Amino acid sequence: MKLVLTTDRLVGEVLANPIYTEYGVMFLNKGNKLTRSAISKLKKMGIITVYIEDGNDEISLQEILPTPIKLDVIARLAEVFEEVKKKEQVNHNKVSEIVTDIMDNISLSENATMISNLAPKDETVKLILHSLDVTLLSLMVGVSKRYDERKLLNLGVAAILHDIGKLFVEGQNHVRKGKEILKRNPSIPVTTYMAVFYMYEREDKSGLFGATGDNVHEYAKILGICNDYIKDIKGENPMLPHVAIEKITTDAVNKYDKEIYKYFLQSVYCYPNGLQVKLNNGQEGVVVMQNKGSTARPILAVKSEKGYEFCNLVQPDNLTLFIEEVIME
């Protein structure tokens, strides 16, 4: 299978993974042939890339969070968010249980990826799905930093609720409302609600409140970089992962904490499995596996006269090779 852009050129191609609505109803199943109408609907739903079958059996898709768990989390978070709308207060026990379930089911394999297979229409569900993506990535950064279970839980609660203020306020000032709501529950730690409040602060004082990095808790710094990345790859003008990481890297010089940036890079893989790429020696191939700790140097299946041969970019013989171009049909 391979990862491709969702365009009309895919008419007649076979889908390699199912697509669901926000309510868990299957919109398109694996094995279905893509029609012009289905492609149009996918694009309107915001799904800009899909996996299609190409006869290459070397690639298997692993989700960071399995779809059934993801759908259950979305349904439970929708109840929490609805309760917040009515009472302007968060049930910390319910949220902690949700985050614990995420922690129990998250895949930390280097080959697991955030597969775009949900197509929400409801604005609140879109907000929940974004919050879930930020939570998954934040937890991965926390694991890289060797957080214990308690710190991971507190970070996860902050991440899953980081946009709760958007239920009432538009723009970045939603963090004020978010802090106000979270602070009402005495069981929510100060570090959790202050992480939400300061998530837009940056090291160069260019953030919302102009706070310096020394005055911002690292939970907020993790939320900040993870939120920016998720918005870059799944926002209004979505980028491919390697482009978003290049943008984050450019901003890291001044905006992001250097240590948090280092652990972020250890958690995000530039080139997802199934992506077609071109090497600096002119060879073309497909990413089939990731190398843990070398997020920009995966294992490729490279085209040759014999068909495909494996090329591991971390092996000594291949250290002069690098991915020069991403090929998106």
C-alpha positions as semicolon CSV with decimal commas, in nm:
position;residue;x (nm);y (nm);z (nm)
1;M;0,000;0,000;0,000
2;K;0,104;0,360;-0,037
3;L;0,006;0,699;0,101
4;V;-0,127;0,941;-0,161
5;L;-0,302;1,275;-0,189
6;T;-0,681;1,265;-0,210
7;T;-0,733;1,374;-0,572
8;D;-0,949;1,273;-0,868
9;R;-0,656;1,070;-1,001
10;L;-0,754;0,803;-0,746
11;V;-1,078;0,711;-0,923
12;G;-1,079;0,330;-0,946
13;E;-0,801;0,281;-0,688
14;V;-0,864;0,044;-0,395
15;L;-0,878;0,191;-0,043
16;A;-0,633;0,027;0,199
17;N;-0,790;0,134;0,529
18;P;-1,150;0,211;0,634
19;I;-1,285;0,564;0,680
20;Y;-1,537;0,635;0,960
21;T;-1,774;0,915;1,049
22;E;-1,752;1,074;1,395
23;Y;-2,027;0,839;1,518
24;G;-1,835;0,523;1,426
25;V;-2,036;0,457;1,111
26;M;-1,818;0,326;0,833
27;F;-1,816;0,570;0,540
28;L;-1,586;0,364;0,319
29;N;-1,448;0,019;0,391
30;K;-1,105;-0,121;0,315
31;G;-1,115;-0,280;-0,031
32;N;-1,368;-0,038;-0,177
33;K;-1,287;0,122;-0,510
34;L;-1,276;0,498;-0,490
35;T;-1,531;0,685;-0,701
36;R;-1,524;1,049;-0,802
37;S;-1,815;1,115;-0,565
38;A;-1,641;0,945;-0,270
39;I;-1,319;1,138;-0,335
40;S;-1,513;1,465;-0,343
41;K;-1,676;1,384;-0,008
42;L;-1,341;1,286;0,147
43;K;-1,191;1,619;0,043
44;K;-1,487;1,809;0,188
45;M;-1,440;1,612;0,512
46;G;-1,082;1,736;0,533
47;I;-0,913;1,403;0,457
48;I;-0,626;1,511;0,231
49;T;-0,436;1,181;0,219
50;V;-0,546;0,818;0,201
51;Y;-0,379;0,479;0,181
52;I;-0,444;0,280;-0,136
53;E;-0,341;-0,071;-0,238
54;D;-0,045;-0,093;-0,477
55;G;0,051;-0,461;-0,457
56;N;0,331;-0,395;-0,206
57;D;0,269;-0,622;0,093
58;E;0,571;-0,502;0,292
59;I;0,372;-0,227;0,467
60;S;0,127;-0,279;0,750
61;L;-0,066;0,004;0,911
62;Q;-0,040;0,050;1,286
63;E;-0,249;0,313;1,460
64;I;-0,117;0,506;1,760
65;L;-0,464;0,456;1,909
66;P;-0,687;0,182;1,763
67;T;-0,999;0,317;1,593
68;P;-1,250;0,142;1,829
69;I;-1,074;0,297;2,132
70;K;-1,058;0,634;1,955
71;L;-1,431;0,630;1,881
72;D;-1,510;0,536;2,242
73;V;-1,290;0,821;2,370
74;I;-1,459;1,070;2,137
75;A;-1,805;0,965;2,259
76;R;-1,703;0,996;2,626
77;L;-1,532;1,331;2,570
78;A;-1,842;1,459;2,392
79;E;-2,035;1,393;2,715
80;V;-1,769;1,574;2,920
81;F;-1,768;1,872;2,684
82;E;-2,149;1,889;2,688
83;E;-2,141;1,893;3,068
84;V;-1,884;2,174;3,058
85;K;-2,111;2,376;2,831
86;K;-2,395;2,346;3,082
87;K;-2,210;2,379;3,413
88;E;-1,880;2,547;3,318
89;Q;-1,702;2,289;3,531
90;V;-1,496;1,979;3,451
91;N;-1,551;1,635;3,599
92;H;-1,189;1,551;3,673
93;N;-1,261;1,186;3,752
94;K;-1,423;1,125;3,414
95;V;-1,142;1,299;3,229
96;S;-0,874;1,112;3,427
97;E;-1,041;0,781;3,340
98;I;-1,041;0,874;2,971
99;V;-0,674;0,975;2,976
100;T;-0,585;0,656;3,166
101;D;-0,760;0,449;2,898
102;I;-0,563;0,636;2,631
103;M;-0,238;0,567;2,819
104;D;-0,330;0,198;2,850
105;N;-0,397;0,163;2,476
106;I;-0,149;0,398;2,308
107;S;0,104;0,232;2,078
108;L;0,456;0,367;2,125
109;S;0,596;0,164;1,836
110;E;0,802;0,369;1,594
111;N;0,583;0,225;1,317
112;A;0,255;0,347;1,468
113;T;0,106;0,653;1,301
114;M;-0,183;0,899;1,329
115;I;-0,399;0,766;1,049
116;S;-0,659;1,015;0,919
117;N;-0,958;0,783;0,905
118;L;-1,224;0,987;1,086
119;A;-1,435;1,244;0,907
120;P;-1,620;1,459;1,163
121;K;-1,876;1,722;1,061
122;D;-1,982;1,849;1,405
123;E;-1,764;2,139;1,526
124;T;-1,745;2,008;1,883
125;V;-1,633;1,667;1,760
126;K;-1,368;1,834;1,545
127;L;-1,247;2,013;1,859
128;I;-1,241;1,683;2,047
129;L;-1,052;1,505;1,770
130;H;-0,790;1,783;1,762
131;S;-0,760;1,765;2,142
132;L;-0,713;1,388;2,119
133;D;-0,437;1,422;1,860
134;V;-0,256;1,679;2,076
135;T;-0,295;1,446;2,375
136;L;-0,144;1,148;2,194
137;L;0,156;1,347;2,079
138;S;0,201;1,516;2,418
139;L;0,199;1,178;2,592
140;M;0,460;1,049;2,347
141;V;0,681;1,347;2,432
142;G;0,620;1,281;2,801
143;V;0,723;0,918;2,759
144;S;1,040;1,030;2,578
145;K;1,113;1,253;2,878
146;R;1,060;0,950;3,105
147;Y;0,767;1,098;3,294
148;D;0,618;0,870;3,557
149;E;0,251;0,767;3,544
150;R;0,133;1,057;3,761
151;K;0,307;1,320;3,549
152;L;0,182;1,157;3,227
153;L;-0,174;1,166;3,363
154;N;-0,152;1,534;3,459
155;L;0,000;1,621;3,121
156;G;-0,266;1,415;2,943
157;V;-0,551;1,588;3,127
158;A;-0,406;1,928;3,034
159;A;-0,374;1,819;2,671
160;I;-0,721;1,670;2,638
161;L;-0,874;1,988;2,790
162;H;-0,639;2,246;2,636
163;D;-0,912;2,384;2,408
164;I;-1,202;2,361;2,653
165;G;-1,229;2,740;2,658
166;K;-1,314;2,737;2,286
167;L;-1,659;2,612;2,383
168;F;-1,719;2,970;2,499
169;V;-1,452;3,202;2,353
170;E;-1,291;3,233;2,010
171;G;-0,924;3,310;1,948
172;Q;-0,621;3,247;2,168
173;N;-0,787;3,412;2,468
174;H;-0,981;3,089;2,511
175;V;-0,699;2,986;2,748
176;R;-0,822;3,240;3,005
177;K;-1,167;3,080;3,004
178;G;-1,012;2,734;3,008
179;K;-0,805;2,814;3,315
180;E;-1,108;2,966;3,486
181;I;-1,315;2,651;3,429
182;L;-1,042;2,405;3,528
183;K;-0,946;2,600;3,839
184;R;-1,299;2,555;3,979
185;N;-1,227;2,186;4,040
186;P;-0,988;2,163;4,339
187;S;-0,875;1,813;4,234
188;I;-0,715;1,949;3,914
189;P;-0,345;2,027;3,981
190;V;-0,214;2,381;3,936
191;T;0,040;2,256;3,680
192;T;-0,244;2,118;3,467
193;Y;-0,457;2,431;3,442
194;M;-0,153;2,659;3,417
195;A;-0,028;2,446;3,126
196;V;-0,351;2,532;2,944
197;F;-0,318;2,900;3,037
198;Y;0,043;2,934;2,916
199;M;0,036;2,703;2,611
200;Y;0,078;2,995;2,368
201;E;0,388;3,136;2,541
202;R;0,718;3,114;2,354
203;E;1,083;3,137;2,459
204;D;1,136;3,471;2,280
205;K;0,841;3,639;2,462
206;S;0,638;3,638;2,140
207;G;0,353;3,449;2,303
208;L;0,008;3,564;2,410
209;F;0,113;3,710;2,745
210;G;0,479;3,777;2,670
211;A;0,601;3,546;2,947
212;T;0,961;3,425;2,940
213;G;1,047;3,058;2,911
214;D;1,177;3,050;3,268
215;N;0,829;3,136;3,396
216;V;0,642;2,871;3,198
217;H;0,598;2,510;3,316
218;E;0,725;2,244;3,076
219;Y;0,374;2,095;3,040
220;A;0,273;2,421;2,870
221;K;0,579;2,405;2,646
222;I;0,491;2,049;2,542
223;L;0,130;2,151;2,469
224;G;0,253;2,449;2,268
225;I;0,477;2,261;2,028
226;C;0,240;1,964;1,995
227;N;-0,060;2,191;1,931
228;D;0,132;2,382;1,663
229;Y;0,236;2,059;1,489
230;I;-0,114;1,907;1,491
231;K;-0,261;2,231;1,353
232;D;0,006;2,229;1,081
233;I;-0,071;1,874;0,964
234;K;-0,448;1,874;1,019
235;G;-0,556;2,239;1,015
236;E;-0,714;2,455;0,746
237;N;-0,404;2,439;0,525
238;P;-0,261;2,097;0,614
239;M;0,106;2,018;0,554
240;L;0,277;1,683;0,514
241;P;0,463;1,578;0,832
242;H;0,814;1,649;0,702
243;V;0,711;2,001;0,593
244;A;0,550;2,071;0,931
245;I;0,862;1,948;1,110
246;E;1,079;2,175;0,895
247;K;0,857;2,467;0,999
248;I;0,878;2,368;1,367
249;T;1,257;2,332;1,333
250;T;1,288;2,682;1,189
251;D;1,078;2,823;1,474
252;A;1,271;2,622;1,734
253;V;1,567;2,860;1,709
254;N;1,375;3,123;1,906
255;K;1,029;3,003;1,998
256;Y;1,053;2,657;2,152
257;D;1,242;2,526;2,452
258;K;1,546;2,341;2,315
259;E;1,503;2,036;2,539
260;I;1,129;2,005;2,467
261;Y;1,205;2,041;2,095
262;K;1,462;1,759;2,119
263;Y;1,211;1,522;2,279
264;F;0,942;1,631;2,033
265;L;1,168;1,530;1,743
266;Q;1,223;1,191;1,904
267;S;0,847;1,140;1,908
268;V;0,750;1,243;1,553
269;Y;0,850;1,053;1,240
270;C;0,897;1,272;0,934
271;Y;0,807;1,016;0,669
272;P;0,506;0,791;0,744
273;N;0,503;0,430;0,626
274;G;0,367;0,407;0,273
275;L;0,504;0,744;0,164
276;Q;0,678;0,750;-0,175
277;V;1,013;0,927;-0,174
278;K;1,313;1,003;-0,392
279;L;1,671;0,971;-0,263
280;N;1,959;1,204;-0,344
281;N;2,104;0,934;-0,573
282;G;1,790;0,944;-0,790
283;Q;1,640;0,617;-0,668
284;E;1,271;0,608;-0,578
285;G;1,116;0,398;-0,307
286;V;0,844;0,359;-0,046
287;V;0,890;0,397;0,330
288;V;0,819;0,057;0,486
289;M;0,954;0,087;0,842
290;Q;1,090;0,343;1,086
291;N;1,417;0,342;1,277
292;K;1,366;0,424;1,644
293;G;1,570;0,729;1,739
294;S;1,635;0,822;1,374
295;T;1,307;0,985;1,280
296;A;1,432;1,126;0,947
297;R;1,607;0,807;0,829
298;P;1,354;0,526;0,774
299;I;1,382;0,191;0,595
300;L;1,275;0,200;0,231
301;A;1,169;-0,049;-0,031
302;V;1,365;0,088;-0,329
303;K;1,278;0,012;-0,689
304;S;1,532;-0,204;-0,872
305;E;1,551;-0,437;-1,170
306;K;1,449;-0,722;-0,938
307;G;1,147;-0,532;-0,810
308;Y;1,210;-0,389;-0,465
309;E;1,514;-0,406;-0,238
310;F;1,538;-0,284;0,120
311;C;1,746;0,024;0,194
312;N;1,801;0,110;0,560
313;L;1,917;0,470;0,582
314;V;2,089;0,419;0,919
315;Q;2,322;0,143;0,796
316;P;2,686;0,254;0,753
317;D;2,684;0,191;0,376
318;N;2,386;0,427;0,334
319;L;2,488;0,722;0,549
320;T;2,553;0,940;0,243
321;L;2,195;0,883;0,126
322;F;1,905;1,101;0,233
323;I;1,548;1,167;0,128
324;E;1,556;1,450;-0,123
325;E;1,193;1,466;-0,227
326;V;0,850;1,335;-0,130
327;I;0,645;1,205;-0,422
328;M;0,272;1,262;-0,381
329;E;0,058;1,156;-0,674
